[in-house]
Amino acid sequence: MAVSNAGSALGQLVGKLFEGSLVQTLRPSVEERNHKINPERLVNGADNVYQIDAVIRDEQDQPVILLDPKYIRYKKHNRDKGSWLCTSHYALRKTYPSLRKSIAVLAGNWSSPSIKLMESFGVEVLQVPFEHMVSVLGDYGVQFDWDERDRVTPMHSLEAFTALHMDIHNDIAGRLVEPVRNAIIVSVNDVIESDWSTSASRVTSVEVLLKTDRNEMLMRQYDSVAAAMQGMIPFVSDLSDVREFLQDR
């Protein structure tokens, strides 16, 4: 097989198996609850288009959950993919008020700072360790761990992987998601089955973003809905200058 980068090619194939298996793992329970799960291109309020690996929609065809499985081999790619997840999910939550949760299922080598960054943007993170992927593929004769400068092993591994029967690929896909299978089903079902009308009783924090006519962004954080409403009272009078009010808080 003539490819310019065998390691990258194998990583893409394994990543696709992982992403597809995760969606198929969720599909039965999602559809049993009269919801749908499919990849989608969503557009935010600024007309930016985001390809989301799985969007779960309710009976009214409103998006309620964003799900993005992501695989990376090297931590040096953390910043790019992690930042994309943060910005895309955050932008879409601002556009679609029906969205109640965004989830990233991360496979491979992810750093703690990248995970904390995603969590700070309200993304729930589930992880499949790189060691687990190495172990699963190794059981089928595919070496999945090599030095970054190694060009021989990735080629042999790609050849070994592509020689496997499709049924074996399906077995590998199922085993790759084992570490998160139960957690992702529970997380998704909790959202689908919860009564959104009682959400006020479950609120643990409130963020209020104020945008001025000069494109200034003023973020305020509160511990409860009541505190947020109290904090917004001074703005009812349409103050011409809110800097003094914000500095006192």
Rosetta silent file (secondary structure, phi, psi, omega in degrees, C-alpha in Angstrom):
SEQUENCE: MAVSNAGSALGQLVGKLFEGSLVQTLRPSVEERNHKINPERLVNGADNVYQIDAVIRDEQDQPVILLDPKYIRYKKHNRDKGSWLCTSHYALRKTYPSLRKSIAVLAGNWSSPSIKLMESFGVEVLQVPFEHMVSVLGDYGVQFDWDERDRVTPMHSLEAFTALHMDIHNDIAGRLVEPVRNAIIVSVNDVIESDWSTSASRVTSVEVLLKTDRNEMLMRQYDSVAAAMQGMIPFVSDLSDVREFLQDR
SCORE:     score description
SCORE:     0.000 S_00000001
   1 L     0.000  116.955 -176.604    0.000    0.000    0.000 S_00000001
   2 L   -90.207  104.429  176.707    1.650    3.197   -1.186 S_00000001
   3 L  -133.083  151.082 -176.946    0.923    5.991    1.275 S_00000001
   4 L   -76.216  -29.931 -179.524    3.047    8.979    2.226 S_00000001
   5 L  -140.842   95.494 -175.941    2.444    8.595    5.973 S_00000001
   6 H   -64.873  -37.456 -179.823    1.441    5.110    7.083 S_00000001
   7 H   -62.635  -44.046  178.743    1.136    6.109   10.747 S_00000001
   8 H   -66.215  -41.334  179.853   -1.302    8.899    9.961 S_00000001
   9 H   -62.578  -43.633  178.720   -3.281    6.658    7.595 S_00000001
  10 H   -66.153  -40.762  178.801   -3.620    3.933   10.229 S_00000001
  11 H   -60.381  -39.794  178.233   -4.565    6.488   12.864 S_00000001
  12 H   -65.716  -40.636  179.257   -7.360    7.809   10.641 S_00000001
  13 H   -64.589  -44.898  179.901   -8.702    4.297   10.034 S_00000001
  14 H   -67.799  -39.962  178.624   -8.658    3.427   13.734 S_00000001
  15 H   -61.001  -41.146  178.248  -10.125    6.809   14.641 S_00000001
  16 H   -65.186  -40.256  176.567  -13.029    6.264   12.239 S_00000001
  17 H   -59.451  -45.369 -178.542  -13.663    2.814   13.732 S_00000001
  18 H   -63.024  -47.264 -179.054  -13.718    4.339   17.213 S_00000001
  19 H   -62.293  -46.124 -178.785  -16.060    7.183   16.240 S_00000001
  20 H   -64.873  -39.379 -179.553  -18.462    4.898   14.398 S_00000001
  21 H   -66.346  -36.093 -179.938  -18.555    2.334   17.199 S_00000001
  22 H   -65.007  -42.879  178.884  -19.352    4.993   19.762 S_00000001
  23 H   -65.020  -43.118  179.973  -22.351    6.224   17.762 S_00000001
  24 H   -67.758  -28.999  175.285  -23.590    2.670   17.214 S_00000001
  25 H   -63.471  -37.813 -177.097  -23.215    1.980   20.922 S_00000001
  26 H   -85.274  -26.493 -170.707  -25.600    4.841   21.678 S_00000001
  27 H   -54.259  -47.331 -177.573  -28.058    4.410   18.816 S_00000001
  28 H   -58.798  -48.258 -177.932  -30.288    1.674   20.349 S_00000001
  29 H   -70.388  -33.390  178.041  -30.924    3.467   23.657 S_00000001
  30 H   -65.875  -47.138 -177.442  -31.281    6.858   21.930 S_00000001
  31 H   -72.111  -29.326  175.334  -33.832    5.582   19.416 S_00000001
  32 H   -61.857  -25.001 -179.391  -35.730    3.630   22.103 S_00000001
  33 L  -100.777   21.110  175.456  -36.396    7.022   23.692 S_00000001
  34 L    61.079   32.204  172.961  -37.696    8.503   20.429 S_00000001
  35 L  -112.249  169.823  178.589  -34.552   10.543   19.812 S_00000001
  36 E  -124.871  149.614  176.145  -32.187   10.529   16.822 S_00000001
  37 E  -134.903  123.226 -178.320  -28.412   10.444   16.598 S_00000001
  38 E  -156.332  156.068  170.001  -26.513   11.368   13.435 S_00000001
  39 E   -68.409  146.216 -178.047  -23.494   13.350   12.251 S_00000001
  40 E  -148.178  155.772  168.015  -24.468   16.890   11.291 S_00000001
  41 E  -102.384  114.694 -179.671  -23.199   20.190    9.993 S_00000001
  42 E  -109.220  145.245 -179.618  -24.494   22.880   12.327 S_00000001
  43 E  -112.547  132.173  178.894  -24.330   26.619   11.717 S_00000001
  44 L   -89.814 -176.106 -175.483  -23.931   29.078   14.564 S_00000001
  45 L   -64.923  -18.693  178.809  -25.271   32.628   14.806 S_00000001
  46 L   -98.872   14.278  179.052  -22.247   34.017   12.948 S_00000001
  47 L    67.011   22.286  172.082  -22.790   31.622   10.003 S_00000001
  48 L   -84.327  136.779 -176.956  -19.774   29.494   10.912 S_00000001
  49 E  -101.361  131.985  179.665  -20.271   25.837    9.972 S_00000001
  50 E  -124.644  127.120  175.364  -19.184   23.066   12.347 S_00000001
  51 E   -87.426  113.264 -178.720  -19.092   19.371   11.479 S_00000001
  52 E  -105.463  131.562 -174.803  -20.199   17.501   14.604 S_00000001
  53 E   -63.531  -34.194  178.577  -19.641   13.744   14.745 S_00000001
  54 E  -152.297  125.386  175.039  -22.942   13.079   16.509 S_00000001
  55 E  -117.984  126.892  177.962  -25.911   15.315   17.274 S_00000001
  56 E  -100.611  125.481 -178.606  -28.762   13.901   19.344 S_00000001
  57 E  -114.335  148.569 -178.431  -32.164   15.406   18.577 S_00000001
  58 L   -87.881 -171.245 -177.271  -35.399   15.092   20.535 S_00000001
  59 L   -65.859  -22.353  177.583  -38.928   14.301   19.349 S_00000001
  60 L   -91.368    9.248  179.275  -39.382   17.938   18.268 S_00000001
  61 L    65.373   28.036  176.356  -36.212   17.610   16.142 S_00000001
  62 L   -98.007  136.514  178.770  -34.337   20.033   18.403 S_00000001
  63 E   -68.830  131.559 -179.160  -30.640   19.324   19.142 S_00000001
  64 E  -119.602  -24.352 -179.743  -30.140   18.417   22.806 S_00000001
  65 E  -140.242  135.572  170.410  -26.646   16.853   22.935 S_00000001
  66 E  -103.901  133.372 -179.249  -23.419   17.401   21.002 S_00000001
  67 E  -132.813  122.913  178.799  -21.033   14.432   20.938 S_00000001
  68 E  -130.006  106.666  170.464  -17.536   14.496   19.457 S_00000001
  69 E   -80.481  135.530  179.620  -15.203   11.482   19.693 S_00000001
  70 E  -136.785  132.882  176.025  -11.598   12.514   18.999 S_00000001
  71 E  -117.365  134.252  170.673   -8.436   10.428   18.682 S_00000001
  72 E  -139.063  146.726  178.778   -4.894   11.767   18.674 S_00000001
  73 L   -90.140  -40.685 -173.040   -1.569    9.955   18.988 S_00000001
  74 L  -112.165  137.253 -177.948    0.715   12.835   19.960 S_00000001
  75 H   -64.682  -18.741 -179.413    0.101   15.410   22.677 S_00000001
  76 H   -64.865  -16.902  178.450    1.506   18.126   20.423 S_00000001
  77 H   -93.701    1.827 -178.367   -1.867   18.095   18.627 S_00000001
  78 H   -56.818  -47.181 -172.895   -3.816   18.691   21.858 S_00000001
  79 H   -60.520  -45.746 -177.073   -4.060   22.439   21.483 S_00000001
  80 H   -63.915  -53.377 -176.221   -5.570   22.409   17.979 S_00000001
  81 H   -72.998  -36.218  178.397   -8.218   19.737   18.519 S_00000001
  82 H   -65.636  -43.220  179.777   -8.941   20.730   22.110 S_00000001
  83 H   -65.678  -37.101  178.243   -9.419   24.379   21.192 S_00000001
  84 H   -62.025  -43.359  178.984  -11.695   23.407   18.286 S_00000001
  85 H   -61.547  -43.495 -179.100  -13.939   21.440   20.636 S_00000001
  86 H   -61.068  -52.099 -173.822  -14.115   24.353   23.073 S_00000001
  87 H   -71.141  -40.990 -176.797  -14.965   27.014   20.517 S_00000001
  88 H   -67.931  -48.226 -178.242  -17.314   24.960   18.348 S_00000001
  89 H   -66.077  -39.655 -179.983  -19.422   23.522   21.172 S_00000001
  90 H   -65.319  -44.100 -179.684  -19.568   26.850   23.003 S_00000001
  91 H   -63.525  -38.833 -178.990  -20.591   28.737   19.861 S_00000001
  92 H   -73.312  -33.904  176.811  -23.317   26.211   19.069 S_00000001
  93 H   -64.769  -32.592  177.447  -24.706   26.226   22.619 S_00000001
  94 H   -71.610  -26.343 -176.925  -25.156   29.975   22.302 S_00000001
  95 H   -87.067  -36.933 -176.000  -27.027   29.482   19.008 S_00000001
  96 L  -114.224   96.999 -177.547  -29.250   26.532   19.954 S_00000001
  97 L   -63.585  -15.232  178.783  -30.901   27.055   23.375 S_00000001
  98 L   -75.920  -15.448 -179.579  -32.245   23.484   23.273 S_00000001
  99 L   -68.239  128.197 -175.953  -28.709   22.087   23.711 S_00000001
 100 L  -114.401  -17.871  179.144  -28.313   20.724   27.214 S_00000001
 101 E  -157.884  146.407  169.711  -24.949   18.954   27.139 S_00000001
 102 E  -125.844  138.052 -173.286  -21.815   18.637   25.039 S_00000001
 103 E  -129.354  135.454  171.907  -19.566   15.605   25.368 S_00000001
 104 E  -116.566  124.626  175.220  -16.052   14.862   24.146 S_00000001
 105 E  -106.364  109.280 -170.037  -14.891   11.235   24.152 S_00000001
 106 E  -102.854  122.887  176.608  -11.123   11.423   23.900 S_00000001
 107 E  -114.029  143.494  178.846   -8.994    8.485   22.771 S_00000001
 108 E   104.462 -145.731 -175.301   -5.215    8.462   22.698 S_00000001
 109 L  -104.283  104.428  178.874   -2.772   10.822   24.388 S_00000001
 110 L  -120.602  137.941 -178.156   -4.417   13.902   25.881 S_00000001
 111 L   -84.658  155.135  178.058   -2.772   16.228   28.391 S_00000001
 112 H   -60.327  -42.717  177.946   -4.345   17.317   31.671 S_00000001
 113 H   -59.637  -38.307  179.491   -4.257   21.038   30.696 S_00000001
 114 H   -66.461  -40.512  179.538   -6.181   20.296   27.477 S_00000001
 115 H   -66.196  -43.620  178.980   -8.796   18.296   29.358 S_00000001
 116 H   -63.382  -35.707  177.937   -9.170   21.011   31.992 S_00000001
 117 H   -62.638  -46.791  179.406   -9.558   23.612   29.230 S_00000001
 118 H   -62.042  -43.414  179.937  -12.420   21.660   27.647 S_00000001
 119 H   -63.863  -33.196  179.154  -14.095   21.150   31.009 S_00000001
 120 H   -68.078  -20.270  176.595  -13.816   24.883   31.712 S_00000001
 121 L   -93.444   11.200  177.050  -15.904   25.438   28.555 S_00000001
 122 L    82.335   17.115  178.837  -18.627   23.146   29.883 S_00000001
 123 E   -92.657  125.988  174.661  -17.628   20.081   27.854 S_00000001
 124 E   -78.062  130.663 -174.649  -18.028   16.738   29.624 S_00000001
 125 E  -114.013  128.573  171.134  -14.915   14.646   28.998 S_00000001
 126 E  -120.634  145.529 -172.562  -14.670   10.841   28.863 S_00000001
 127 E  -126.282  141.150  169.070  -11.356    9.136   28.076 S_00000001
 128 E  -114.879  111.245 -175.484  -10.100    5.991   26.378 S_00000001
 129 E   -62.320  147.964  177.176   -6.392    5.586   27.274 S_00000001
 130 H   -59.924  -36.221 -179.454   -3.864    5.116   24.503 S_00000001
 131 H   -60.852  -34.795  177.856   -2.607    2.018   26.323 S_00000001
 132 H   -66.015  -42.108  179.050   -6.019    0.411   25.902 S_00000001
 133 H   -63.398  -42.626  178.535   -5.941    1.024   22.150 S_00000001
 134 H   -60.211  -42.857 -178.959   -2.438   -0.451   21.929 S_00000001
 135 H   -65.280  -45.958 -178.707   -3.577   -3.543   23.836 S_00000001
 136 H   -62.165  -50.106 -177.966   -6.696   -4.113   21.718 S_00000001
 137 H   -66.105  -34.590  178.518   -4.925   -3.753   18.376 S_00000001
 138 H   -61.678  -32.647  178.418   -2.021   -5.853   19.615 S_00000001
 139 L   -63.904  -18.442 -179.790   -4.419   -8.743   20.216 S_00000001
 140 L  -110.602   17.673  175.861   -5.043   -8.784   16.452 S_00000001
 141 L    79.262   19.694  179.895   -1.400   -8.563   15.442 S_00000001
 142 L  -112.847  109.424  177.036   -1.337   -4.811   14.835 S_00000001
 143 L   -74.122  125.668 -173.050    1.434   -2.945   16.648 S_00000001
 144 L  -118.262    6.318 -179.895    0.072    0.494   17.494 S_00000001
 145 L  -125.346  122.331 -179.472    2.884    2.017   19.547 S_00000001
 146 L  -152.231  162.663  176.578    6.083    3.244   17.909 S_00000001
 147 L   -67.494  145.361 -176.522    8.623    6.028   18.099 S_00000001
 148 L   -59.728  -27.214 -178.864    7.604    9.184   16.247 S_00000001
 149 L   -88.567   -6.726 -178.887   10.670    8.885   13.991 S_00000001
 150 L   -73.892  123.406  178.532    9.959    5.212   13.154 S_00000001
 151 L  -108.540  -13.845 -176.137    8.789    4.808    9.553 S_00000001
 152 H   -84.319  -49.466 -177.933    9.027    1.011    9.272 S_00000001
 153 H   -58.830  -46.571  179.324    6.688   -0.151   12.050 S_00000001
 154 H   -57.635  -36.731  179.358    3.742    2.045   10.969 S_00000001
 155 H   -65.751  -44.957  178.106    3.926    0.625    7.446 S_00000001
 156 H   -63.760  -38.642 -179.231    3.896   -2.962    8.712 S_00000001
 157 H   -67.081  -40.351  178.302    1.055   -2.115   11.105 S_00000001
 158 H   -63.500  -42.412  178.637   -1.027   -0.528    8.366 S_00000001
 159 H   -63.445  -40.757  179.927   -0.557   -3.591    6.163 S_00000001
 160 H   -66.104  -39.439 -178.473   -1.528   -5.885    9.033 S_00000001
 161 H   -68.559  -47.367 -177.187   -4.621   -3.851    9.823 S_00000001
 162 H   -68.776  -19.343  178.199   -5.908   -3.590    6.257 S_00000001
 163 L   -79.248  -14.296 -178.877   -5.411   -7.349    5.816 S_00000001
 164 L   -72.843  146.952  178.373   -7.896   -8.081    8.598 S_00000001
 165 L   -68.221  154.184 -179.020  -11.420   -9.113    7.669 S_00000001
 166 H   -57.299  -35.784  178.567  -14.221   -6.569    8.109 S_00000001
 167 H   -62.035  -35.665  177.659  -15.700   -8.685   10.909 S_00000001
 168 H   -68.368  -39.848  176.001  -12.430   -8.319   12.801 S_00000001
 169 H   -57.969  -41.248  179.011  -12.546   -4.549   12.283 S_00000001
 170 H   -64.993  -39.025  176.666  -16.006   -4.579   13.848 S_00000001
 171 H   -62.756  -43.611  178.859  -14.685   -6.564   16.812 S_00000001
 172 H   -61.474  -44.938 -179.126  -11.862   -4.067   17.258 S_00000001
 173 H   -57.706  -45.409 -179.898  -14.294   -1.152   17.073 S_00000001
 174 H   -63.123  -39.300 -178.538  -16.464   -2.630   19.801 S_00000001
 175 H   -73.484  -29.053 -178.974  -13.525   -3.266   22.102 S_00000001
 176 H   -62.425  -32.334 -175.933  -12.068    0.211   21.616 S_00000001
 177 L   -92.337    0.887 -176.585  -15.073    1.846   23.304 S_00000001
 178 H   -52.233  -42.975 -176.719  -15.233   -0.577   26.246 S_00000001
 179 H   -62.738  -21.447 -176.764  -13.680    1.841   28.808 S_00000001
 180 H  -119.019    2.047 -172.815  -16.442    4.428   28.237 S_00000001
 181 H   -54.581  -55.527 -177.154  -19.369    2.276   27.085 S_00000001
 182 H   -65.921  -42.732 -176.567  -21.393    2.360   30.309 S_00000001
 183 H   -63.295  -40.938 -177.244  -20.480    5.952   31.198 S_00000001
 184 H   -72.000  -36.511  177.615  -21.513    7.401   27.837 S_00000001
 185 H   -64.679  -44.801  179.469  -24.835    5.537   27.795 S_00000001
 186 H   -63.105  -44.188 -178.293  -25.642    6.717   31.328 S_00000001
 187 H   -60.981  -45.689 -178.819  -24.620   10.305   30.552 S_00000001
 188 H   -68.705  -45.314 -178.757  -26.767   10.509   27.416 S_00000001
 189 H   -64.425  -34.125  177.901  -29.774    8.754   28.941 S_00000001
 190 H   -59.976  -39.744  179.163  -29.688   11.018   31.990 S_00000001
 191 H   -70.680  -47.083 -177.132  -30.163   14.035   29.738 S_00000001
 192 H   -62.262  -40.173 -173.792  -32.835   12.441   27.569 S_00000001
 193 H   -87.336  -13.529 -177.430  -34.851   11.137   30.518 S_00000001
 194 L   -73.935  150.289  179.184  -34.540   14.174   32.778 S_00000001
 195 L   -86.930  106.259 -176.519  -37.441   16.584   33.094 S_00000001
 196 H   -63.413  -23.421 -178.360  -36.165   19.849   31.646 S_00000001
 197 H   -69.623  -17.167  179.757  -39.020   21.747   33.326 S_00000001
 198 H  -102.149   15.794 -174.237  -37.436   21.060   36.741 S_00000001
 199 H   -62.174  -29.209 -177.797  -33.985   22.281   35.728 S_00000001
 200 H   -58.150  -33.809 -179.087  -34.136   25.319   38.000 S_00000001
 201 H   -73.838  -12.828 -177.833  -33.849   23.066   41.049 S_00000001
 202 H  -106.692    2.681 -177.645  -30.614   21.552   39.661 S_00000001
 203 L   -69.092  128.182  178.104  -28.795   24.778   38.786 S_00000001
 204 L  -110.840  -16.961  176.616  -25.383   25.010   40.470 S_00000001
 205 L  -161.043  157.617  179.980  -24.024   28.102   38.696 S_00000001
 206 E  -133.825  132.085  174.345  -25.099   30.847   36.275 S_00000001
 207 E  -114.463  132.001  177.694  -22.995   32.692   33.717 S_00000001
 208 E  -119.863  120.421  178.708  -24.234   35.957   32.217 S_00000001
 209 E  -103.306  118.729  178.026  -22.425   37.344   29.178 S_00000001
 210 E  -102.956  126.740  179.594  -22.985   41.049   28.516 S_00000001
 211 E  -116.810  127.264 -177.239  -22.030   42.328   25.068 S_00000001
 212 L   -93.591  173.780  178.594  -21.814   46.052   24.427 S_00000001
 213 L   -73.115   -2.578  175.300  -22.244   48.023   21.218 S_00000001
 214 L  -105.913   15.956 -178.606  -18.418   48.230   21.112 S_00000001
 215 L    61.736   28.222  172.106  -18.088   44.428   21.058 S_00000001
 216 L   -81.277  140.991  179.053  -16.886   44.392   24.659 S_00000001
 217 E  -111.935  120.502  179.796  -17.557   41.113   26.485 S_00000001
 218 E  -118.468  111.857 -177.589  -18.417   41.307   30.183 S_00000001
 219 E  -100.561  129.852  176.232  -18.796   37.938   31.920 S_00000001
 220 E  -121.665  138.504 -179.084  -20.535   37.665   35.288 S_00000001
 221 E  -120.668  139.365 -177.741  -20.764   34.442   37.316 S_00000001
 222 E  -135.811  156.911 -177.919  -23.287   33.632   40.044 S_00000001
 223 L   -86.008  -12.700 -177.876  -23.944   30.720   42.392 S_00000001
 224 L  -156.321  165.894  176.918  -27.708   30.611   41.793 S_00000001
 225 H   -63.797  -40.811 -179.695  -30.507   31.877   39.568 S_00000001
 226 H   -61.059  -42.096  179.445  -31.670   34.193   42.352 S_00000001
 227 H   -65.421  -37.147  178.947  -28.191   35.718   42.656 S_00000001
 228 H   -65.722  -42.739  179.074  -28.029   36.229   38.895 S_00000001
 229 H   -64.573  -40.397  177.451  -31.384   38.006   38.834 S_00000001
 230 H   -63.476  -39.572 -179.081  -30.304   40.198   41.736 S_00000001
 231 H   -68.057  -24.361 -178.096  -27.067   40.984   39.942 S_00000001
 232 H   -89.117   -9.994 -177.283  -28.914   42.094   36.816 S_00000001
 233 H   -54.786  -44.683 -179.419  -31.247   44.513   38.610 S_00000001
 234 H   -59.763  -23.178 -178.000  -28.936   47.550   38.179 S_00000001
 235 H   -80.489  -11.693  179.826  -29.016   47.035   34.394 S_00000001
 236 H   -62.644  -29.219 -178.102  -32.794   47.472   34.254 S_00000001
 237 H   -83.220    4.588  179.203  -32.249   51.217   34.429 S_00000001
 238 L    54.023   60.557  179.183  -30.087   51.091   31.259 S_00000001
 239 L   -60.388  140.190  179.314  -26.988   52.599   32.837 S_00000001
 240 L   -77.028  -24.412  179.594  -24.897   54.582   30.388 S_00000001
 241 L  -141.777  112.317 -175.675  -21.658   53.409   32.047 S_00000001
 242 L   -97.848    3.940 -174.186  -21.533   50.058   33.885 S_00000001
 243 H   -62.799  -42.773 -179.189  -17.824   50.074   34.685 S_00000001
 244 H   -63.681  -39.931  179.575  -18.228   51.380   38.210 S_00000001
 245 H   -64.315  -42.567 -178.180  -20.928   48.824   38.966 S_00000001
 246 H   -70.028  -36.243 -179.751  -18.826   45.927   37.672 S_00000001
 247 H   -68.249  -23.856  179.776  -15.696   47.034   39.525 S_00000001
 248 L   -79.904   -6.073 -175.592  -17.568   46.991   42.809 S_00000001
 249 L  -103.027    0.000    0.000  -18.359   43.289   42.388 S_00000001
